[in-house]
Amino acid sequence: MLGYMDDEALHRTLTSGRVTFWSRSRGEYWRKGDTSGHVQYVRQVALDCDGDTLLITVRQVGAACHTGTRTCFTGRTLPSVTLPEATTP
């Protein structure tokens, strides 16, 4: 899944062991699973090279998506041109 974090959400995530997001639509912080029981426990947090994206590896309890699936991307592949793998001489 994809979620938005500000500094406070990241702090809460790093110090609690539970993934916390900032909900722009609700205007409040929320932890995945507080109402659904589908909790995300932090396993690892990685920061990308320019510091604007986090990859959080979690232990997912229950579904990750509100549709009840393990991922938010099931069956959502878009058609695209696929180029052959590059070969090295």
C-alpha positions as CSV (number, residue, x, y, z in Angstrom):
1,M,0.0,0.0,0.0
2,L,1.0,3.6,-0.3
3,G,0.5,6.2,2.4
4,Y,1.6,9.7,3.3
5,M,3.8,10.5,6.3
6,D,4.9,13.8,7.7
7,D,7.7,14.1,10.3
8,E,5.3,13.3,13.2
9,A,3.9,10.2,11.5
10,L,7.5,9.0,10.8
11,H,8.4,9.6,14.5
12,R,5.4,7.7,15.7
13,T,6.2,4.8,13.3
14,L,9.9,4.6,14.4
15,T,9.1,4.8,18.1
16,S,6.0,2.6,18.4
17,G,6.7,-0.2,15.9
18,R,3.3,0.3,14.3
19,V,3.0,2.1,10.9
20,T,1.4,5.5,11.3
21,F,0.2,7.7,8.5
22,W,-1.1,11.2,8.1
23,S,-4.5,11.2,6.4
24,R,-4.8,14.3,4.3
25,S,-8.5,13.7,3.7
26,R,-9.3,13.1,7.4
27,G,-6.8,15.7,8.6
28,E,-5.5,13.3,11.4
29,Y,-3.0,10.6,12.1
30,W,-4.1,7.0,11.8
31,R,-2.5,3.6,12.4
32,K,-3.3,0.9,10.0
33,G,-5.4,-1.6,11.8
34,D,-6.8,0.4,14.7
35,T,-10.4,-0.1,13.4
36,S,-10.0,-3.1,11.1
37,G,-7.6,-5.2,13.1
38,H,-5.4,-5.5,10.0
39,V,-2.2,-4.2,11.7
40,Q,1.2,-3.4,10.2
41,Y,4.1,-4.1,12.5
42,V,7.4,-2.5,11.4
43,R,10.2,-4.8,10.4
44,Q,12.5,-2.3,8.6
45,V,12.5,1.3,7.4
46,A,14.7,2.4,4.5
47,L,15.1,5.9,3.1
48,D,15.8,6.4,-0.6
49,C,18.9,8.2,-1.9
50,D,17.4,11.7,-2.0
51,G,15.5,11.4,1.2
52,D,11.9,11.9,-0.1
53,T,10.6,8.3,0.0
54,L,10.5,5.6,2.6
55,L,10.1,1.9,2.1
56,I,8.7,0.2,5.2
57,T,8.8,-3.5,5.3
58,V,6.0,-4.8,7.6
59,R,4.6,-7.9,9.2
60,Q,1.0,-7.6,7.9
61,V,-1.8,-9.0,10.0
62,G,-4.8,-9.5,7.8
63,A,-5.6,-7.6,4.7
64,A,-3.5,-4.6,3.6
65,C,-6.2,-3.2,1.3
66,H,-9.7,-1.9,2.2
67,T,-11.0,-4.4,-0.4
68,G,-9.9,-7.3,1.8
69,T,-6.9,-8.3,-0.3
70,R,-3.3,-8.8,0.9
71,T,-2.1,-6.0,-1.5
72,C,-3.7,-2.9,-2.9
73,F,-2.4,-3.8,-6.4
74,T,-4.1,-7.2,-7.0
75,G,-5.5,-7.3,-10.6
76,R,-4.5,-3.7,-11.3
77,T,-1.8,-4.2,-13.8
78,L,-1.9,-1.7,-16.7
79,P,-1.0,-2.7,-20.3
80,S,2.3,-1.3,-21.3
81,V,5.1,-1.8,-23.9
82,T,7.7,-4.1,-22.5
83,L,11.2,-3.7,-23.8
84,P,13.6,-6.6,-24.0
85,E,16.2,-6.9,-21.2
86,A,19.4,-5.0,-22.0
87,T,22.4,-7.2,-22.9
88,T,26.0,-6.5,-22.1
89,P,28.7,-7.3,-24.6
